[in-house]
Amino acid sequence: MLKLPLKFGRKNYYPTLQLKERMRRILTGVIILAILASCAKPKDLEFIDIQNIKMVKWGLSESLVGLDVRFYNPNKQQVKLKDAIAKVYVNSAFLGETNMDTTISVPRSDTFSVPLVLKVQTAIAVAKIVETAQDSAVTVRVDGTVKMGKAGMFLTYPIKYEKLQSLADLHF
């Protein structure tokens, strides 16, 4: 295709078209760089503590325990959490599991709380309570996954946590 400069009178408008095309390419490049910069992998959340442990439902075979888990978000942007699945072990014995099927907005550079419901086998839970009644601390281990992301882009992160938890520090 032959491109001819458009001439109206003595002015040549062809360089203006080239300038617009160049500006469009520069703007497209800047937008792509901004999108790539905003899609950086979020930092891992930092566990703080467990609070407000309470019995939600007592059953003969299975019981539900409610608790709030507090975290700190070190990211400079707000992120969202969804589809968390975790198994909880106390002193290396399986205690129960939790599923979070809601989406939680996490504030940037702030502490936040995640309310969870833990399904436990009643017989195992009672045995663990009796076993640890004389201990001043227990080893709590949590293994699982959570989807974390922003702007509709979610990545699956592993949950790996193990800590010697003082029973005095748990807020019942």
C-alpha positions in Angstrom: 0.0 0.0 0.0 1.3 3.4 -1.0 1.2 6.0 1.7 1.1 9.5 0.5 1.3 12.5 2.7 -2.0 14.4 3.0 -1.6 18.0 1.8 -4.0 20.8 2.4 -2.6 24.0 1.1 1.0 24.2 2.1 0.9 22.1 5.4 2.0 18.4 5.5 -0.2 16.4 8.0 1.7 13.1 7.5 4.2 13.7 10.3 1.3 14.2 12.7 0.0 10.8 11.9 3.4 9.3 12.6 3.6 11.1 15.9 0.2 9.8 17.0 1.2 6.2 16.1 4.4 6.6 18.1 2.6 8.0 21.1 0.1 5.1 21.0 3.0 2.6 21.1 4.6 4.4 24.0 1.4 4.5 25.9 0.7 0.8 25.2 4.2 0.0 26.5 3.7 2.1 29.7 0.4 0.3 30.4 1.9 -3.1 29.9 4.8 -2.2 32.3 2.3 -0.9 34.9 0.3 -4.1 34.7 3.4 -6.3 35.0 4.6 -4.3 38.0 1.2 -4.6 39.8 1.2 -8.4 39.2 4.3 -8.9 41.4 4.1 -12.0 43.7 2.7 -11.0 47.1 4.8 -11.7 50.2 3.7 -14.4 52.6 1.5 -13.4 55.5 3.0 -13.5 59.0 1.2 -15.5 61.7 0.7 -13.5 65.0 -1.6 -15.6 67.3 -4.8 -17.5 67.9 -7.6 -15.8 69.8 -11.3 -16.3 70.9 -11.3 -20.1 71.0 -14.9 -21.3 71.7 -17.0 -24.4 71.3 -19.5 -23.7 68.5 -21.2 -27.2 68.5 -20.6 -30.2 70.7 -21.4 -33.6 69.2 -20.6 -37.2 70.2 -18.6 -38.0 67.1 -17.7 -34.5 65.7 -17.5 -31.1 67.3 -17.0 -27.6 65.9 -14.5 -25.2 67.5 -14.5 -21.5 66.5 -11.3 -19.4 66.6 -9.8 -16.3 65.2 -6.4 -16.5 63.7 -4.5 -13.1 63.4 -2.0 -12.4 60.7 0.1 -9.4 59.5 0.1 -8.5 55.8 3.5 -7.1 54.9 2.4 -6.3 51.3 2.1 -2.7 50.2 -1.2 -3.5 48.5 -4.5 -5.0 49.5 -4.8 -8.7 48.7 -7.7 -11.3 48.9 -7.7 -14.7 50.5 -10.0 -17.6 49.4 -10.4 -21.3 49.4 -8.2 -22.1 52.4 -7.9 -25.7 53.5 -5.8 -26.7 56.5 -5.2 -29.6 58.8 -4.3 -28.9 62.5 -2.0 -31.1 64.5 -1.3 -30.8 68.3 1.8 -32.5 69.6 2.0 -34.4 66.3 -1.5 -35.9 66.6 -4.2 -34.9 64.1 -6.7 -32.7 65.8 -9.0 -31.6 63.0 -9.4 -29.6 59.7 -10.8 -26.3 58.6 -12.1 -25.1 55.2 -12.6 -21.4 54.4 -14.9 -21.0 51.4 -15.4 -17.2 51.6 -13.2 -14.5 50.2 -11.6 -12.1 52.7 -10.1 -8.7 51.8 -6.8 -8.2 53.6 -5.8 -4.6 54.3 -2.3 -3.5 53.2 0.5 -3.3 55.8 -1.9 -4.1 58.6 -2.9 -6.8 61.1 -6.1 -8.7 60.4 -8.1 -11.6 61.8 -9.6 -14.6 60.0 -12.5 -16.3 61.7 -12.3 -20.1 61.3 -14.4 -23.1 62.3 -12.3 -26.2 63.1 -13.9 -29.7 62.7 -12.6 -32.0 65.3 -13.2 -35.6 66.3 -14.7 -35.3 69.8 -12.9 -38.3 71.2 -9.5 -37.2 70.0 -10.1 -33.6 71.1 -11.1 -34.7 74.7 -8.0 -37.1 74.8 -5.7 -34.2 73.7 -7.2 -31.8 76.3 -6.7 -34.4 79.1 -3.1 -35.1 77.8 -2.1 -31.5 77.6 -3.8 -30.3 80.8 -0.6 -30.6 82.8 1.6 -29.1 80.0 2.4 -25.5 79.9 2.9 -25.5 76.1 1.9 -27.6 73.1 3.4 -27.9 69.6 0.8 -26.7 67.1 1.4 -27.6 63.4 -0.8 -26.4 60.5 -0.5 -27.8 57.0 -2.6 -26.7 54.0 -3.1 -24.3 51.1 -4.7 -20.9 50.5 -5.4 -18.9 47.4 -4.1 -15.3 47.6 -4.2 -12.6 45.0 -5.6 -9.4 43.7 -7.5 -8.2 40.6 -8.9 -11.6 39.9 -5.4 -13.3 39.7 -5.0 -15.9 42.5 -2.0 -18.1 43.2 -2.1 -21.1 45.6 0.3 -20.7 48.5 1.2 -23.5 51.0 0.4 -23.1 54.7 3.2 -24.4 56.7 3.3 -23.4 60.3 4.7 -25.0 63.4 5.2 -23.4 66.8 5.5 -24.3 70.4 2.4 -22.5 71.7 2.1 -21.5 75.4 -1.3 -22.5 76.7 -1.3 -19.3 78.8 -1.1 -17.2 75.5 -4.2 -18.7 74.0 -7.2 -16.4 74.6 -10.2 -18.5 75.5 
